């Protein structure tokens, strides 16, 4: 198996591939778009990417051909909390996908989000289900991420081996 590393940046996604004694870029994707998280499924080779497009919102993409083409999936959504007295929708809106991990099932994924939520997808990111047990914990609003004051999901512990470049 060739060694490679996915690099998510505010200016796009790229992949480095080990080539003899050095590294070469073998994927350039989403140029000039902020990619907040990416992951290559070690079983299928599928690449997943979460993007934060500001005004256009958070997007979730996947590629089965090493980034030559991309398919847009769904994005996690939070519970509907009704409307306030002025008719404006209440509740949380997705700011960012900041963590992705395979669930170990075919097409299964976990996503950590801001605001703090943990979502599961059983279909490669087309549909997402909120882990409501964690969402409903009274102390959840106090969980803060390292680089944001928006509540993020801290206690997520990955049990799989860490990927190395």
C-alpha positions as CSV (number, residue, x, y, z in Angstrom):
1,X,0.0,0.0,0.0
2,X,1.4,3.4,-1.0
3,X,1.8,6.0,1.7
4,X,-0.3,9.1,1.3
5,X,-1.6,12.0,3.3
6,X,-4.7,14.2,2.8
7,X,-4.2,17.8,3.6
8,X,-7.3,20.0,4.3
9,X,-6.6,23.7,4.1
10,X,-8.5,27.0,3.9
11,X,-7.5,27.1,0.2
12,X,-8.5,23.6,-0.8
13,X,-7.7,19.9,-0.5
14,X,-4.5,18.2,-1.7
15,X,-3.0,14.8,-1.2
16,X,0.7,13.9,-1.0
17,X,1.8,10.5,-2.3
18,X,5.1,8.9,-1.3
19,X,7.3,8.6,-4.4
20,X,10.7,7.0,-3.8
21,X,12.6,9.2,-1.4
22,X,10.2,12.2,-1.7
23,X,6.6,13.2,-1.8
24,X,4.5,14.4,-4.8
25,X,1.1,16.1,-5.0
26,X,-1.4,13.7,-6.5
27,X,-4.7,15.4,-5.8
28,X,-5.8,19.1,-6.0
29,X,-9.4,19.6,-5.1
30,X,-11.7,22.5,-4.2
31,X,-9.2,25.1,-5.0
32,X,-9.8,28.4,-3.1
33,X,-12.5,26.7,-0.9
34,X,-12.1,26.0,2.8
35,X,-11.9,22.3,3.4
36,X,-12.4,21.8,7.2
37,X,-11.9,18.0,7.3
38,X,-11.1,15.2,4.9
39,X,-10.7,11.4,5.3
40,X,-9.7,8.5,3.0
41,X,-11.6,5.3,3.9
42,X,-8.8,2.7,4.3
43,X,-11.1,-0.1,3.1
44,X,-12.6,1.4,0.0
45,X,-10.2,4.3,-0.8
46,X,-13.2,6.7,-1.0
47,X,-12.3,10.2,0.0
48,X,-14.7,12.3,2.1
49,X,-14.4,16.1,2.5
50,X,-16.3,18.6,4.6
51,X,-16.3,22.2,3.3
52,X,-17.3,25.5,4.9
53,X,-18.4,27.8,2.1
54,X,-19.5,30.7,4.2
55,X,-22.6,32.2,2.7
56,X,-23.3,29.0,0.8
57,X,-23.1,26.9,4.0
58,X,-21.4,23.6,4.9
59,X,-21.1,21.0,2.2
60,X,-20.1,17.3,2.3
61,X,-18.5,15.7,-0.7
62,X,-17.2,12.2,-1.6
63,X,-15.0,10.8,-4.4
64,X,-14.5,7.2,-5.5
65,X,-11.9,8.1,-8.1
66,X,-9.2,9.8,-6.0
67,X,-10.7,13.3,-6.4
68,X,-11.2,13.3,-10.2
69,X,-15.0,13.7,-9.6
70,X,-17.0,14.5,-6.5
71,X,-20.6,13.7,-5.4
72,X,-22.3,16.0,-2.9
73,X,-23.9,14.2,0.1
74,X,-26.1,15.5,2.8
75,X,-25.1,17.5,5.8
76,X,-25.9,16.9,9.4
77,X,-28.9,18.9,10.8
78,X,-29.9,19.6,14.3
79,X,-33.3,19.2,15.9
80,X,-36.0,21.7,15.0
81,X,-36.8,23.9,18.0
82,X,-39.8,25.7,16.4
83,X,-40.0,29.4,15.8
84,X,-39.6,32.4,18.1
85,X,-42.2,35.1,18.6
86,X,-41.2,36.9,15.4
87,X,-41.5,33.7,13.3
88,X,-37.8,33.2,12.9
89,X,-36.6,29.6,13.1
90,X,-35.0,28.7,16.5
91,X,-32.3,26.1,16.9
92,X,-28.7,25.4,15.9
93,X,-27.3,25.7,12.4
94,X,-24.3,23.7,11.2
95,X,-21.1,25.8,11.3
96,X,-18.5,23.2,10.5
97,X,-17.6,19.5,10.1
98,X,-14.4,19.3,12.1
99,X,-14.0,15.5,12.6
100,X,-14.6,12.5,10.4
101,X,-14.0,8.8,11.1
102,X,-15.1,5.5,9.6
103,X,-17.6,3.6,11.8
104,X,-16.1,0.3,10.7
105,X,-19.2,-0.6,8.7
106,X,-19.5,-0.4,4.9
107,X,-20.2,3.3,4.1
108,X,-20.5,4.1,7.8
109,X,-19.2,7.4,9.1
110,X,-19.0,9.5,12.3
111,X,-18.9,13.3,12.0
112,X,-18.1,15.7,14.8
113,X,-19.6,19.1,14.2
114,X,-19.7,22.7,15.5
115,X,-21.9,23.4,17.3
116,X,-21.1,20.4,19.4
117,X,-22.8,17.4,17.9
118,X,-21.9,13.8,17.0
119,X,-23.6,12.4,13.9
120,X,-23.6,8.9,12.3
121,X,-24.2,8.1,8.6
122,X,-24.8,4.5,7.4
123,X,-24.8,5.5,3.7
124,X,-21.6,7.3,2.9
125,X,-22.9,10.7,4.1
126,X,-26.2,11.0,2.2
127,X,-28.2,11.0,5.5
128,X,-27.0,11.8,9.1
129,X,-28.5,10.9,12.5
130,X,-27.7,12.9,15.5
131,X,-26.5,11.1,18.6
132,X,-29.2,12.5,20.8
133,X,-27.9,11.0,24.0
134,X,-24.9,13.3,23.8
135,X,-26.9,16.2,22.4
136,X,-29.3,16.2,25.3
137,X,-26.6,16.1,28.0
138,X,-27.1,19.2,30.2
139,X,-23.4,20.0,30.2
140,X,-23.0,19.9,26.4
141,X,-23.3,23.7,26.0
142,X,-20.1,24.1,28.1
143,X,-18.0,21.8,25.8
144,X,-15.7,24.2,24.0
145,X,-13.4,23.5,21.1
146,X,-9.7,24.4,21.1
147,X,-9.9,27.1,18.5
148,X,-13.5,28.4,18.9
149,X,-15.8,29.7,21.5
150,X,-18.7,27.8,19.8
151,X,-19.5,24.7,21.8
152,X,-17.8,21.7,20.1
153,X,-17.8,18.0,20.9
154,X,-14.7,17.3,23.0
155,X,-15.2,13.8,24.5
156,X,-15.2,11.9,21.2
157,X,-12.6,9.2,21.5
158,X,-11.4,7.4,18.4
159,X,-10.7,3.7,19.0
160,X,-9.2,3.0,15.6
161,X,-5.4,3.2,15.0
162,X,-4.1,6.6,14.0
163,X,-3.2,6.9,10.3
164,X,0.4,7.9,9.6
165,X,1.8,9.5,6.5
